[in-house]
Amino acid sequence: MSNNYDVVVIGAGPAGYIAAIRAAQNGLRVACIDEWQNRDGSYAFGGTCLNAGCIPSKALLESSELYHRAQHEFKKHGINVPGVSMDIAGMQKRRAGIVRQLTGGIAGLFKANKVDGLVGHGKLLADRKVEFTPVDGEVRILNAEHVVLASGSTPIELPSARFDGSRIVDSWDALEFDEVPERLGVIGAGVIGLELGSVWLRLGSKVTVLEAMGDFLFMADRDVASAAGKDFRKQGLDIRLGAKLTSATVEGDVVKVEYDDAQGEQSIEFDRLIVAVGRRPYTDGLFADDSGITVDERGFIDVDDECRTRVKNVFAVGDCVRGPMLAHKGSEEGVMVADLIAGELGEMNYDVIPSVIYTAPEIAWVGKTEAEVQSSGRPYKTGSFPFAASGRAKAMEQTSGMVKVISAADDDEILGVHIVGPMAGELIGEAVLALEFAASTEDIQRTIHAHPSLSEAVHEAALAADKRALNYMNR
């Protein structure tokens, strides 16, 4: 096996493995190093996303939602399912099977694209040399013309709530419960906290979410956040805002939690506690002190708009650099970098990155919130359409939520689209494309949308921005 490569990628998550494959497609000799190890001791490509994040969580969200619908919704369709029950072991077996298929698929893609997938630890040394320590074998020094750092991120651990892998857990362990906790606490009402809380709520847990911020989903548009918050509380999620954790201690089989809120000091007990307060860049042992790589005050690797570090021909992509920690953001950075290395055109539009929360209803947005547009001083207009007025949503028995379109008042450019409702993660694709092409509200208004479809809600919201909605009272 060669020790000389055009490109060495360290990390095989969504940013790293995509960078490696695109570089190989560009005719370059590529190696991709990763040391991810699962709980059963097996090694796998795919990083957090495929092994312990995006994919397994969506599998559990789908299973738990079907169970919830069978209990509470099917009867409205005339479907009687007496005595429906949930096989947690079966659900977890399905999740693990999906993960194995997809992570194994990456190994297959590496082979098909002639990428050398190396299992072990990679460390950047001076002069673009990479120290590769395999899980079994001797250390090798790889020579690379270009290096891409894609080491990803890891859950933030709070000093007041240390992970023990059993009672106080991170987002990975929260995916692998073998029984439904009667009382579940979640620290953090962000994307991960809401998704995991939703899974176990549907399966029977009494879920309490403690969020330090005073605003629910502070990063989302206020109208969408408000609608989602009402829906979650109606489902039974006990969301407590302005609740700042002070301590979490395990006493036997109970987690005792202390927190402060507007009423003062509070205490509550749980059977399990999930800490989901965010993630930090994972760069442990990633580069030597004399490699030339620098990081900012939060631990992110310093890069420019093209993901170049301060070291010539060394790039960094994904969660270990600035910007939202999203798999699709990392993947597109990987594509950009691989194309730049090959001398091709490569660019990244950081203003048009969609965000999705896969709860029920789903939440998705792209572009600016109304508050952001308002603070910019640019004149604007908004239009919204509720799924309660959508024929397709009614047929699906999923009428919660709305679509909101924000556009410039002067030239009609679409500035942001925000959705809470069924299949929001799929519907947002049209909005992303619209913003990428700098489309106007009129462009969507004049685009024919299939009937009956959920996408008509996007069409109607665009019409509503000019008070021309056809299937809803204009306001």
N, C-alpha and C positions, 0 to 999 in steps of 0.2 A: 504493500500500500504506500502511495506517495506521501511525502511530507511537504510537498510544494503545491500551493493552490493560488488561483487568482483571487478567490474570495473565501474567507473563513467566517462563518456566522456562529456566534456563541449564543445559544438559546433557540429552542425549537417550538416556541409558542406561536400564536397567530402572526406575530411580526417576523420572527426569525425564520420559521419554515417557509413562509411565503417569499421572503427575501431570497432564501437559498434556491427555491425552485425557479423564481424569475431570473435570477442570475445565471442558473444553468441553462434556462431557455435562451438566454442571450449568448450562449456559446462559451461560457466561462467554466473553469474547473473549480468546483465548489465542495466545501465540507461544512457540515452543520453539526455542532456539538451540543449535547444536552444531557443533564444528569437527573431529570425528574424521576423520583421514585415513589410509587404508590404505597398505600398502607400495607398491602400484601407483600411488599418487597420487590415487586416487578418494576422494571424500568419502561418508560413510555415517552414518545414524543407528544407534542401538543400543548405542553405547559399547563398553567392553571386553567385556561379556558376549556380545553377538552377534557382534562382529567378531574378538575375539582371546582369548576366555575360555570361558565356559560352553558355548556352542553348538559352536564348532569342536573343542574338546577332546572333547566327547561324540561327535562324528562320528568322530574318530580312535580313540577308545576302542572304539566299536562295530565299526569296520572291523578293528582289530587283534585284537579278541576273536574275531570270526568266523574270522579267519585262524588264530588259535591253536587254536580248537576244531576247525577242519578238519584241522589237523595232528595233534592229540592226542586228540580226543574222538569225532569222527564215526565212527571205526572201531568203537567200542563200540556204536554204534547200527546197525551193519551197513552203514554208508555208506563205501565205499572211494573216496578221492579221490587217486589216484596223481599224484605230481609237482606238488602244489599249490604255487603261487608267489604272491608279492605284487607288484603293480604300484604302486609308491610314487607315481608321477605320477598314476595313475588314482585312487588313494585321496585324494590332495591335491586333485585336480580336483573330486571329489565333495564334499569338505569346503568348498571355496570356493563351490561352487554352492549348498549349503545356506545358507551365510552370506549370499550375495547375495539369495536368495529371502526370507529373514527380514528383512534390513535394508531391502530394498525394500518389504516388507510394512508396515513402520512408516511409510514415506512415504505409502503408500496409506491407512493408518489416519488419519494426520494429515489428509489430504485429505477423507476421509469424515466426519471429526468437525469439520471446519472449523478445524483448528489450523494456524496459519502456521508451517511448518517453515523456519527460517532457518539457512543454512549459513555459519558464520563464528564469530568469537569474541565472547562476551558478557562484559561486566564491569559489576558493580554499582557505581553511583556514589552520592553522597549523595541523600537525598530520594527514594529508590526509582526513580531514573532508571537506565536500562541503556544502556551504550554498546555498540552492535553494529557490529563490524567485519567486513563480509562478505568472503568469499574473493576476490570480484571486485566492486568497486564502492566507493562512498563510505561513510564512517562515518555512522551514524545514531544519534540519541539517542531511545530509546524511553521513553515515560512509562507507568508501571505502578502500578496500585492495590496489587498484591501481586506479590512476587517469590519464586520458589522456586529455591534453589541446589542443583544436583544434578550436581556436577562429577566425581564418582566418585573412583577411586583409581589408583595407578600402582605397578608393582613396586618394591620396595626394592632399591637397588643397594648392594653392599658395597664399602667402600674397598679391601678386599683382593682383590676380584674384579670389576673394572670390565667392564661390558658392551662387547663389540666388534661385536656383531651377527652374528658368524660362529662363533668358537670358544667364547667365553664369552657366553651368551645369557640373556635373560629368558624368561618363560613364553610370550610372543607368538612370538618367533623359534623357540622350541622346537616350535611347532606347524607350522612351515613348512620343516622339514628336507626336502631333496630326495633324501636317501639315508640309509640306516640306519647310524649310527655304530657302529663295532665296539666301542669302549669309551666308555660314557656315564657321566658323573658328575652327580649331582644333589645340590645343597646344600639341605637342608631336607626333612624327612619329614612335611610337613603335607599338606593336601588336594592342592594343586597339584603338589607334588613327587612324591607317590605316583601320581597320575593320569598325569602325563607319563612318569614312570619306567615305569609299567605299559605304556603305549602302545609305547615303543621296545623294552622287554624282549620283548614278544610278537613283535615284528617281527625280533628277532635280536640286539639289542644285549646286551652284558654290562653290566649296570647296577649301579652302586655308589651308595648313598644315604648321605650324611654328615649326621647330625643332632646338633646341639649339645646338645639336652636328653638327660638320662639316661633318661627314660621315653618309650616309644613312644606316639604319639598321646595326649599328656598331657591333652588336653581331652576325651577319650572315656572311657567307663566302662572300668575296668580289665579286666573279663572280656572285653569285646568287643575291646579293644585287644590283649590277649594272644592271642585266637583269630585276629585278623586278622594280627598279626605273624608267627605261625607259618605261616599260609597263604602270606603274601608271600614268606617265606624259602624255603618249599617250592617256590614257583614259580621261584625263582632270584634274587630281589632281594637284593642284598648290603646289608643295612641296618646301619650302624655308628652306635651311639648314643654320646653323650658325645664326639662328634668335632667339635672346634671349629676351623673354618677359620682359618688364619693367612695364607695367600697362595695366589694362583692366577695363574700367568704363562703366556703363550703363547710357545712357542718353535717356530717353523715351523708344523707341522701338529699339534702336541701341546700339551695344556694340562697344565702341571705344578702339582700341588696339594700344599700342605703343610698339615697339621693336627695338633692335639694331642688325645690321648685318654688313658685311664687308664694306658696303657703308655708314654706319652711322645710325643716328636715322630715323626710319620709322614709319608710321602710316597707319592704315587700319580700315575699319568699317565692322561689321557683323550684321546679324539679330540674330544669336545665336552663342555662343562660347562654345565648348567642351574642358575641360581641362583634358588631358589624359597623365599626366607626370609620371605615375607609381602609385604604391600602397605601403602602409606601414602596418606593423603588427598591428592588432587590439587587444589590451590587456587591454582596459579600464575596470576597475573593475573586472578583471579576477582572481586576487589573492591578498590576504592580505599581508601587509608588513612583517608579521612574518611567512609567508608560506615557506620561504626559496628559492623561485624562483628568479632567477636573469636574467637580460636582457643585451644585448650588447649595444654599443653606438648608434646603429640604431633602437633599440627597439625590436629586435628579442630575443625570449626566448633562453637562453643558453642551448644547448643540445650536446650530443656526437653523434657518427656515428650511434648509435642505438636509437636515439631520447630520451635518458634518460636525465632528468634535474639533477640538483645537489641535488634534494630531492629524497630519496629512494622511489621507486615504483611510481614515478610521471614522466610521459612522456609528450612530446609536439610534435605535428605533423602539417604538412601543411604550410600555408602561414605565420604562426606566428613564424616559425623557419627558419634557414638559408637555402639557396638553391633557385632554381627557383620557382616562384609563379605560379605553374601549378597544375591543379586539379588532373591530373594523378600521379604527384609526391606525392601529399598529400595522395591520396588514397593508394598508395603502401606503404607509411610510416605507414598508419593506419593498413594495413594488417600485416606488419612486427612487429609493436608494440603489436598487439593483439596476435600474435603467440608467441612472446617472453614472454608475461605475462602468457600464458598458458603452458610455459615450452617447446614449440616447437621451431624448427629452424626458425629463421627469419632474413632476410638480405635485403639490398637495394643496388643496383648498381647505384650509382650516376653518373657514367661516361656514362651511356646509357639511358638518359632521352630525348625523342624526343621533339622538339618544332615545333609548327605549327601556321601559320598565315592564317586565312581562307578568304583571299581576292580572287580575280580572276585576274590573276592566284594565286593559293595557293602557299605558301612557307613552306617548312618543312626541318628540318635537325636533324641529330644526330651525336654525336662524335665530333671530332676536325675540325676546319676550316683549310684551307691551311696555313694561317698565323700562327696559333698555332702550327701546325706540323713543319713548317719552323723554328720557334723560338726555338723549342725543340732540333733542330740539327739532328733529325733523318732523314736519307735519305728516300725520298718518291717519289711516282709517282701518276699521276692523269689521269683520263679518263672522258670524258664528251660526252653526246649525246643529240642533240636538239630534242624537240618534233615536230619540223617542218619536221623531217625525220621519224616520227612515223605514220604508216598507220591508227592506231586507233585514234590518235589525229586529223589527217586530217579529218577522217570521223565525228568526233565530232565537227569540226570547232573550235578547241582549240589547236592551235599549238605553242602558246607562251611558252618560257621557255626551261629548260634543266635539265638533271640529271648529277651530278658530283660526282665521286667516288675518294676518296683519300686513298691510300694504302701504306704500308711500302715497301721500295725497297728491304730490306733484306729478310724478311720472308713472305712477301705478305699479312700480316694482314690488314684487312680493318680498317682504322682509323677514317673515317668520310664519311657520304653521305649527299649531299645537293641537294635539289630539288626545282625548281620553275616551276610550270606548273599545268595542270589539275589533280585534285585528289591527289595532293602531300601529303595531310594528310593521305590518305589511303596507298599510295605507300611506305611511310616511314616505315611502319610496317615491311616490309621485311628487311630493313636495320637495324632496331632495333634488330631484331632477329639475324641477321648476327653478329652484334657487341657483343650481349650477349653471343654468342657461340664462339667468337673470330675467326670468319670465315675468310678465305682468299679470295682474288679477284678471284682466280681460282674456289673456291666453288660456287660463283655466276655464273661464266662463264659456269660451267658444270651443273648448275641447269636448267632444262627445263622450259621455260616460255611460257604460252599460246599465240597463235597467232590468230588474232591480239589483242593485249592488250597493255595498257599503261605500264605495268610492263616490257615489252620488252626494254623500255628505260633504266631501271636499269641494265638489262642484257648487253645491248650494251655499256653502260658507263663502266661497269666492263671489258668488252672486250677491250674497247678503252684504258684502263690503260696500256695494254700490246701491244697497236697498232694492235689489232686484231678485231676491229669492223667490222661487216659483212654488215651492212646496212647504213654505213656512211663513208665518206673519213677519214682515219686515219691521224692524224696530229702529 
